Protein backbone atom coordinates (compact mmCIF):
# COMPACT_ATOMS: atom_id res chain seq x y z
CA UNK A 1 0.00 0.00 0.00
CA UNK A 2 1.03 3.59 -0.63
CA UNK A 3 0.77 6.81 1.37
CA UNK A 4 1.45 10.50 0.80
CA UNK A 5 5.13 9.70 1.27
CA UNK A 6 4.93 8.73 -2.43
CA UNK A 7 1.85 8.76 -4.64
CA UNK A 8 -0.88 7.69 -2.21
CA UNK A 9 -3.77 9.95 -1.25
CA UNK A 10 -3.75 9.21 2.51
CA UNK A 11 -1.11 10.09 5.08
CA UNK A 12 0.54 7.11 6.78
CA UNK A 13 -1.65 7.72 9.85
CA UNK A 14 -4.83 7.93 7.77
CA UNK A 15 -3.88 4.77 5.89
CA UNK A 16 -3.38 2.83 9.13
CA UNK A 17 -6.73 4.10 10.38
CA UNK A 18 -8.44 2.86 7.21
CA UNK A 19 -6.77 -0.54 7.56
CA UNK A 20 -7.97 -0.76 11.17
CA UNK A 21 -11.48 0.22 10.09
CA UNK A 22 -11.45 -2.59 7.53
CA UNK A 23 -10.34 -5.12 10.16
CA UNK A 24 -6.77 -5.76 8.95
CA UNK A 25 -4.36 -7.24 11.48
CA UNK A 26 -1.19 -6.91 9.36
CA UNK A 27 -0.17 -4.41 6.69
CA UNK A 28 2.87 -3.32 4.70
CA UNK A 29 3.63 0.27 3.74
CA UNK A 30 5.58 0.14 0.47
CA UNK A 31 5.86 3.65 -0.94
CA UNK A 32 7.74 4.20 -4.18
CA UNK A 33 11.50 4.48 -3.64
CA UNK A 34 11.19 5.77 -0.08
CA UNK A 35 10.60 4.64 3.48
CA UNK A 36 9.97 8.16 4.76
CA UNK A 37 6.42 7.32 5.84
CA UNK A 38 7.31 4.23 7.87
CA UNK A 39 8.03 5.97 11.19
CA UNK A 40 4.66 7.72 11.24
CA UNK A 41 2.86 4.56 10.12
CA UNK A 42 4.60 2.48 12.79
CA UNK A 43 3.45 4.80 15.57
CA UNK A 44 -0.13 4.74 14.27
CA UNK A 45 -0.03 0.96 13.84
CA UNK A 46 1.10 0.41 17.43
CA UNK A 47 -1.82 2.50 18.66
CA UNK A 48 -4.27 0.66 16.39
CA UNK A 49 -2.98 -2.80 17.32
CA UNK A 50 -1.84 -3.58 13.75
CA UNK A 51 1.43 -5.29 12.84
CA UNK A 52 3.26 -3.11 10.31
CA UNK A 53 5.83 -4.47 7.89
CA UNK A 54 8.16 -1.64 6.79
CA UNK A 55 8.95 -1.61 3.11
CA UNK A 56 9.20 0.26 -0.16
CA UNK A 57 8.65 -0.36 -3.87
CA UNK A 58 11.87 0.14 -5.80
CA UNK A 59 11.95 1.18 -9.46
CA UNK A 60 14.39 -0.95 -11.48
CA UNK A 61 15.20 -1.90 -15.07
CA UNK A 62 15.41 -5.30 -16.76
CA UNK A 63 16.31 -5.45 -20.46
CA UNK A 64 15.22 -1.83 -20.75
CA UNK A 65 11.81 -2.51 -19.18
CA UNK A 66 10.70 -0.82 -15.97
CA UNK A 67 10.18 -3.45 -13.25
CA UNK A 68 9.13 -2.72 -9.66
CA UNK A 69 10.58 -4.70 -6.77
CA UNK A 70 8.93 -4.57 -3.36
CA UNK A 71 11.39 -4.56 -0.47
CA UNK A 72 9.97 -5.98 2.76
CA UNK A 73 12.34 -4.72 5.44
CA UNK A 74 11.66 -5.98 8.98
CA UNK A 75 14.74 -4.13 10.26
CA UNK A 76 14.32 -1.01 8.13
CA UNK A 77 16.61 0.44 5.47
CA UNK A 78 20.31 0.13 6.20
CA UNK A 79 23.59 0.09 4.30
CA UNK A 80 23.35 -0.20 0.50
CA UNK A 81 19.55 0.07 0.53
CA UNK A 82 19.60 3.37 2.44
CA UNK A 83 22.23 4.70 0.03
CA UNK A 84 20.28 3.41 -2.96
CA UNK A 85 17.08 5.15 -1.84
CA UNK A 86 18.96 8.46 -1.70
CA UNK A 87 19.95 7.96 -5.35
CA UNK A 88 16.40 6.92 -6.24
CA UNK A 89 15.08 10.16 -4.73
CA UNK A 90 17.45 12.23 -6.87
CA UNK A 91 16.51 10.27 -9.98
CA UNK A 92 12.83 10.99 -9.31
CA UNK A 93 13.54 14.71 -8.88
CA UNK A 94 15.41 14.87 -12.19
CA UNK A 95 12.71 12.81 -13.91
CA UNK A 96 9.96 15.17 -12.69
CA UNK A 97 11.81 18.14 -14.15
CA UNK A 98 11.90 16.49 -17.58
CA UNK A 99 8.22 15.50 -17.37
CA UNK A 100 7.34 19.10 -16.51
CA UNK A 101 9.27 20.44 -19.51
CA UNK A 102 7.48 18.05 -21.85
CA UNK A 103 4.00 18.76 -20.48
CA UNK A 104 4.48 22.50 -20.77
CA UNK A 105 4.81 21.95 -24.50
CA UNK A 106 1.31 20.40 -24.62
CA UNK A 107 -0.39 23.15 -22.64
CA UNK A 108 0.28 22.66 -18.92
CA UNK A 109 1.95 25.97 -18.09
CA UNK A 110 4.17 26.08 -14.99
CA UNK A 111 3.81 22.30 -14.83
CA UNK A 112 6.28 21.65 -12.01
CA UNK A 113 4.62 24.11 -9.62
CA UNK A 114 1.14 22.84 -10.46
CA UNK A 115 2.16 19.23 -9.88
CA UNK A 116 3.79 20.27 -6.60
CA UNK A 117 0.52 21.90 -5.54
CA UNK A 118 -1.29 18.65 -6.24
CA UNK A 119 1.26 16.68 -4.21
CA UNK A 120 0.83 18.99 -1.24
CA UNK A 121 4.29 18.20 0.12
CA UNK A 122 7.97 18.33 -0.78
CA UNK A 123 8.30 14.66 -1.68
CA UNK A 124 9.57 13.79 -5.18
CA UNK A 125 6.83 14.17 -7.77
CA UNK A 126 5.39 11.26 -9.73
CA UNK A 127 3.25 10.92 -12.82
CA UNK A 128 0.00 10.86 -10.78
CA UNK A 129 0.79 14.36 -9.51
CA UNK A 130 1.15 15.60 -13.08
CA UNK A 131 -2.02 13.73 -14.05
CA UNK A 132 -3.99 15.56 -11.37
CA UNK A 133 -2.46 18.86 -12.49
CA UNK A 134 -3.54 18.19 -16.09
CA UNK A 135 -7.08 17.52 -14.90
CA UNK A 136 -7.19 20.60 -12.66
CA UNK A 137 -5.95 22.80 -15.49
CA UNK A 138 -8.53 21.43 -17.93
CA UNK A 139 -5.96 19.97 -20.31
CA UNK A 140 -7.59 16.53 -19.98
CA UNK A 141 -11.01 15.41 -18.77
CA UNK A 142 -9.95 12.98 -16.05
CA UNK A 143 -7.09 11.02 -14.47
CA UNK A 144 -7.35 8.11 -16.91
CA UNK A 145 -7.34 10.48 -19.87
CA UNK A 146 -4.13 12.07 -18.59
CA UNK A 147 -2.35 8.73 -18.75
CA UNK A 148 -3.96 7.74 -22.02
CA UNK A 149 -2.85 10.93 -23.78
CA UNK A 150 0.31 12.09 -22.04
CA UNK A 151 1.66 9.98 -19.18
CA UNK A 152 1.14 6.31 -20.06
CA UNK A 153 3.76 3.99 -21.48
CA UNK A 154 5.35 5.45 -24.58
CA UNK A 155 3.65 8.84 -24.25
CA UNK A 156 5.37 12.22 -24.08
CA UNK A 157 5.36 12.33 -20.28
CA UNK A 158 6.58 8.76 -19.84
CA UNK A 159 10.16 9.67 -18.96
CA UNK A 160 12.57 6.82 -18.34
CA UNK A 161 14.71 7.60 -15.31
CA UNK A 162 18.09 5.99 -14.77
CA UNK A 163 16.83 3.29 -12.45
CA UNK A 164 19.25 0.56 -11.30
CA UNK A 165 19.27 -2.84 -12.91
CA UNK A 166 17.05 -5.29 -11.08
CA UNK A 167 19.97 -7.37 -9.81
CA UNK A 168 21.56 -4.34 -8.14
CA UNK A 169 18.35 -3.39 -6.31
CA UNK A 170 17.77 -6.96 -5.17
CA UNK A 171 21.30 -6.91 -3.75
CA UNK A 172 20.49 -3.79 -1.72
CA UNK A 173 17.45 -5.50 -0.21
CA UNK A 174 19.07 -8.82 0.62
CA UNK A 175 22.21 -7.20 2.08
CA UNK A 176 19.97 -5.13 4.40
CA UNK A 177 18.22 -8.27 5.70
CA UNK A 178 15.04 -7.87 3.69
CA UNK A 179 12.97 -9.95 1.30
CA UNK A 180 12.82 -8.93 -2.37
CA UNK A 181 9.49 -9.39 -4.16
CA UNK A 182 8.72 -8.86 -7.86
CA UNK A 183 5.77 -6.46 -7.85
CA UNK A 184 2.68 -7.06 -10.05
CA UNK A 185 4.43 -9.30 -12.64
CA UNK A 186 1.29 -9.55 -14.78
CA UNK A 187 1.30 -5.82 -15.55
CA UNK A 188 4.45 -5.76 -17.63
CA UNK A 189 2.97 -7.04 -20.89
CA UNK A 190 5.54 -9.84 -21.04
CA UNK A 191 5.01 -13.16 -22.75
CA UNK A 192 5.05 -16.16 -20.44
CA UNK A 193 8.52 -17.05 -21.70
CA UNK A 194 9.90 -13.57 -21.02
CA UNK A 195 8.24 -13.47 -17.62
CA UNK A 196 10.04 -16.70 -16.83
CA UNK A 197 13.33 -15.15 -17.93
CA UNK A 198 12.66 -12.16 -15.68
CA UNK A 199 12.04 -14.47 -12.74
CA UNK A 200 15.20 -16.44 -13.52
CA UNK A 201 17.26 -13.21 -13.46
CA UNK A 202 15.55 -12.22 -10.23
CA UNK A 203 16.31 -15.56 -8.55
CA UNK A 204 19.94 -15.47 -9.69
CA UNK A 205 20.28 -12.05 -8.02
CA UNK A 206 18.92 -13.39 -4.73
CA UNK A 207 15.22 -12.52 -5.11
CA UNK A 208 12.91 -14.59 -2.97
CA UNK A 209 9.24 -13.89 -3.75
CA UNK A 210 6.71 -12.71 -6.31
CA UNK A 211 3.34 -10.99 -5.96
CA UNK A 212 1.11 -13.86 -6.99
CA UNK A 213 -2.02 -11.75 -6.48
CA UNK A 214 -2.01 -7.99 -6.83
CA UNK A 215 -5.44 -6.40 -6.57
CA UNK A 216 -7.90 -7.88 -9.06
CA UNK A 217 -6.69 -10.23 -11.80
CA UNK A 218 -7.72 -13.13 -14.03
CA UNK A 219 -7.91 -16.47 -12.20
CA UNK A 220 -6.45 -18.59 -15.02
CA UNK A 221 -3.49 -16.23 -15.43
CA UNK A 222 -2.92 -16.27 -11.68
CA UNK A 223 -2.80 -20.09 -11.63
CA UNK A 224 -0.31 -20.05 -14.48
CA UNK A 225 1.86 -17.55 -12.63
CA UNK A 226 1.67 -19.78 -9.54
CA UNK A 227 3.16 -22.63 -11.57
CA UNK A 228 6.11 -20.42 -12.52
CA UNK A 229 6.71 -19.63 -8.84
CA UNK A 230 6.63 -23.29 -7.85
CA UNK A 231 9.09 -24.18 -10.61
CA UNK A 232 11.59 -21.69 -9.14
CA UNK A 233 10.98 -22.24 -5.44
CA UNK A 234 9.68 -18.71 -4.92
CA UNK A 235 7.46 -17.51 -2.10
CA UNK A 236 4.06 -16.06 -2.99
CA UNK A 237 3.08 -12.57 -1.88
CA UNK A 238 -0.27 -10.83 -2.22
CA UNK A 239 -1.62 -7.34 -1.69
CA UNK A 240 -4.09 -4.67 -2.73
CA UNK A 241 -1.62 -2.06 -4.10
CA UNK A 242 -3.92 0.53 -2.53
CA UNK A 243 -3.32 4.19 -3.49
CA UNK A 244 -6.50 6.16 -2.87
CA UNK A 245 -10.09 5.74 -1.60
CA UNK A 246 -12.66 5.06 -4.28
CA UNK A 247 -10.35 2.91 -6.38
CA UNK A 248 -11.06 -0.77 -7.04
CA UNK A 249 -8.27 -1.77 -4.66
CA UNK A 250 -9.37 -1.15 -1.07
CA UNK A 251 -6.95 -2.21 1.69
CA UNK A 252 -7.19 -5.94 2.16
CA UNK A 253 -9.13 -6.53 -1.07
CA UNK A 254 -7.78 -8.70 -3.87
CA UNK A 255 -8.65 -11.63 -6.09
CA UNK A 256 -8.98 -15.11 -4.62
CA UNK A 257 -5.65 -16.82 -4.06
CA UNK A 258 -5.47 -20.14 -5.93
CA UNK A 259 -4.39 -23.41 -4.36
CA UNK A 260 -0.66 -23.62 -5.00
CA UNK A 261 2.50 -25.26 -3.79
CA UNK A 262 4.24 -21.89 -3.55
CA UNK A 263 4.72 -21.12 0.16
CA UNK A 264 3.13 -17.90 1.44
CA UNK A 265 5.59 -15.10 2.08
CA UNK A 266 4.79 -14.89 5.79
CA UNK A 267 6.53 -18.26 6.16
CA UNK A 268 9.83 -16.73 5.05
CA UNK A 269 12.32 -16.92 7.97
CA UNK A 270 13.17 -13.23 7.65
CA UNK A 271 9.54 -12.19 8.13
CA UNK A 272 8.82 -13.62 11.55
CA UNK A 273 6.87 -10.45 12.42
CA UNK A 274 4.09 -11.61 10.11
CA UNK A 275 3.40 -14.68 12.23
CA UNK A 276 3.64 -13.00 15.63
C-alpha positions in Angstrom: 0.0 0.0 0.0 1.0 3.6 -0.6 0.8 6.8 1.4 1.4 10.5 0.8 5.1 9.7 1.3 4.9 8.7 -2.4 1.8 8.8 -4.6 -0.9 7.7 -2.2 -3.8 10.0 -1.3 -3.8 9.2 2.5 -1.1 10.1 5.1 0.5 7.1 6.8 -1.7 7.7 9.9 -4.8 7.9 7.8 -3.9 4.8 5.9 -3.4 2.8 9.1 -6.7 4.1 10.4 -8.4 2.9 7.2 -6.8 -0.5 7.6 -8.0 -0.8 11.2 -11.5 0.2 10.1 -11.5 -2.6 7.5 -10.3 -5.1 10.2 -6.8 -5.8 9.0 -4.4 -7.2 11.5 -1.2 -6.9 9.4 -0.2 -4.4 6.7 2.9 -3.3 4.7 3.6 0.3 3.7 5.6 0.1 0.5 5.9 3.6 -0.9 7.7 4.2 -4.2 11.5 4.5 -3.6 11.2 5.8 -0.1 10.6 4.6 3.5 10.0 8.2 4.8 6.4 7.3 5.8 7.3 4.2 7.9 8.0 6.0 11.2 4.7 7.7 11.2 2.9 4.6 10.1 4.6 2.5 12.8 3.4 4.8 15.6 -0.1 4.7 14.3 0.0 1.0 13.8 1.1 0.4 17.4 -1.8 2.5 18.7 -4.3 0.7 16.4 -3.0 -2.8 17.3 -1.8 -3.6 13.8 1.4 -5.3 12.8 3.3 -3.1 10.3 5.8 -4.5 7.9 8.2 -1.6 6.8 9.0 -1.6 3.1 9.2 0.3 -0.2 8.6 -0.4 -3.9 11.9 0.1 -5.8 11.9 1.2 -9.5 14.4 -0.9 -11.5 15.2 -1.9 -15.1 15.4 -5.3 -16.8 16.3 -5.4 -20.5 15.2 -1.8 -20.7 11.8 -2.5 -19.2 10.7 -0.8 -16.0 10.2 -3.4 -13.2 9.1 -2.7 -9.7 10.6 -4.7 -6.8 8.9 -4.6 -3.4 11.4 -4.6 -0.5 10.0 -6.0 2.8 12.3 -4.7 5.4 11.7 -6.0 9.0 14.7 -4.1 10.3 14.3 -1.0 8.1 16.6 0.4 5.5 20.3 0.1 6.2 23.6 0.1 4.3 23.3 -0.2 0.5 19.5 0.1 0.5 19.6 3.4 2.4 22.2 4.7 0.0 20.3 3.4 -3.0 17.1 5.1 -1.8 19.0 8.5 -1.7 20.0 8.0 -5.4 16.4 6.9 -6.2 15.1 10.2 -4.7 17.5 12.2 -6.9 16.5 10.3 -10.0 12.8 11.0 -9.3 13.5 14.7 -8.9 15.4 14.9 -12.2 12.7 12.8 -13.9 10.0 15.2 -12.7 11.8 18.1 -14.1 11.9 16.5 -17.6 8.2 15.5 -17.4 7.3 19.1 -16.5 9.3 20.4 -19.5 7.5 18.1 -21.8 4.0 18.8 -20.5 4.5 22.5 -20.8 4.8 21.9 -24.5 1.3 20.4 -24.6 -0.4 23.2 -22.6 0.3 22.7 -18.9 1.9 26.0 -18.1 4.2 26.1 -15.0 3.8 22.3 -14.8 6.3 21.7 -12.0 4.6 24.1 -9.6 1.1 22.8 -10.5 2.2 19.2 -9.9 3.8 20.3 -6.6 0.5 21.9 -5.5 -1.3 18.6 -6.2 1.3 16.7 -4.2 0.8 19.0 -1.2 4.3 18.2 0.1 8.0 18.3 -0.8 8.3 14.7 -1.7 9.6 13.8 -5.2 6.8 14.2 -7.8 5.4 11.3 -9.7 3.2 10.9 -12.8 0.0 10.9 -10.8 0.8 14.4 -9.5 1.2 15.6 -13.1 -2.0 13.7 -14.1 -4.0 15.6 -11.4 -2.5 18.9 -12.5 -3.5 18.2 -16.1 -7.1 17.5 -14.9 -7.2 20.6 -12.7 -6.0 22.8 -15.5 -8.5 21.4 -17.9 -6.0 20.0 -20.3 -7.6 16.5 -20.0 -11.0 15.4 -18.8 -9.9 13.0 -16.0 -7.1 11.0 -14.5 -7.4 8.1 -16.9 -7.3 10.5 -19.9 -4.1 12.1 -18.6 -2.3 8.7 -18.7 -4.0 7.7 -22.0 -2.9 10.9 -23.8 0.3 12.1 -22.0 1.7 10.0 -19.2 1.1 6.3 -20.1 3.8 4.0 -21.5 5.4 5.4 -24.6 3.6 8.8 -24.2 5.4 12.2 -24.1 5.4 12.3 -20.3 6.6 8.8 -19.8 10.2 9.7 -19.0 12.6 6.8 -18.3 14.7 7.6 -15.3 18.1 6.0 -14.8 16.8 3.3 -12.5 19.3 0.6 -11.3 19.3 -2.8 -12.9 17.0 -5.3 -11.1 20.0 -7.4 -9.8 21.6 -4.3 -8.1 18.4 -3.4 -6.3 17.8 -7.0 -5.2 21.3 -6.9 -3.8 20.5 -3.8 -1.7 17.5 -5.5 -0.2 19.1 -8.8 0.6 22.2 -7.2 2.1 20.0 -5.1 4.4 18.2 -8.3 5.7 15.0 -7.9 3.7 13.0 -9.9 1.3 12.8 -8.9 -2.4 9.5 -9.4 -4.2 8.7 -8.9 -7.9 5.8 -6.5 -7.8 2.7 -7.1 -10.0 4.4 -9.3 -12.6 1.3 -9.6 -14.8 1.3 -5.8 -15.5 4.5 -5.8 -17.6 3.0 -7.0 -20.9 5.5 -9.8 -21.0 5.0 -13.2 -22.7 5.1 -16.2 -20.4 8.5 -17.1 -21.7 9.9 -13.6 -21.0 8.2 -13.5 -17.6 10.0 -16.7 -16.8 13.3 -15.2 -17.9 12.7 -12.2 -15.7 12.0 -14.5 -12.7 15.2 -16.4 -13.5 17.3 -13.2 -13.5 15.5 -12.2 -10.2 16.3 -15.6 -8.6 19.9 -15.5 -9.7 20.3 -12.0 -8.0 18.9 -13.4 -4.7 15.2 -12.5 -5.1 12.9 -14.6 -3.0 9.2 -13.9 -3.7 6.7 -12.7 -6.3 3.3 -11.0 -6.0 1.1 -13.9 -7.0 -2.0 -11.7 -6.5 -2.0 -8.0 -6.8 -5.4 -6.4 -6.6 -7.9 -7.9 -9.1 -6.7 -10.2 -11.8 -7.7 -13.1 -14.0 -7.9 -16.5 -12.2 -6.4 -18.6 -15.0 -3.5 -16.2 -15.4 -2.9 -16.3 -11.7 -2.8 -20.1 -11.6 -0.3 -20.1 -14.5 1.9 -17.5 -12.6 1.7 -19.8 -9.5 3.2 -22.6 -11.6 6.1 -20.4 -12.5 6.7 -19.6 -8.8 6.6 -23.3 -7.8 9.1 -24.2 -10.6 11.6 -21.7 -9.1 11.0 -22.2 -5.4 9.7 -18.7 -4.9 7.5 -17.5 -2.1 4.1 -16.1 -3.0 3.1 -12.6 -1.9 -0.3 -10.8 -2.2 -1.6 -7.3 -1.7 -4.1 -4.7 -2.7 -1.6 -2.1 -4.1 -3.9 0.5 -2.5 -3.3 4.2 -3.5 -6.5 6.2 -2.9 -10.1 5.7 -1.6 -12.7 5.1 -4.3 -10.3 2.9 -6.4 -11.1 -0.8 -7.0 -8.3 -1.8 -4.7 -9.4 -1.1 -1.1 -6.9 -2.2 1.7 -7.2 -5.9 2.2 -9.1 -6.5 -1.1 -7.8 -8.7 -3.9 -8.7 -11.6 -6.1 -9.0 -15.1 -4.6 -5.6 -16.8 -4.1 -5.5 -20.1 -5.9 -4.4 -23.4 -4.4 -0.7 -23.6 -5.0 2.5 -25.3 -3.8 4.2 -21.9 -3.6 4.7 -21.1 0.2 3.1 -17.9 1.4 5.6 -15.1 2.1 4.8 -14.9 5.8 6.5 -18.3 6.2 9.8 -16.7 5.1 12.3 -16.9 8.0 13.2 -13.2 7.6 9.5 -12.2 8.1 8.8 -13.6 11.6 6.9 -10.4 12.4 4.1 -11.6 10.1 3.4 -14.7 12.2 3.6 -13.0 15.6 
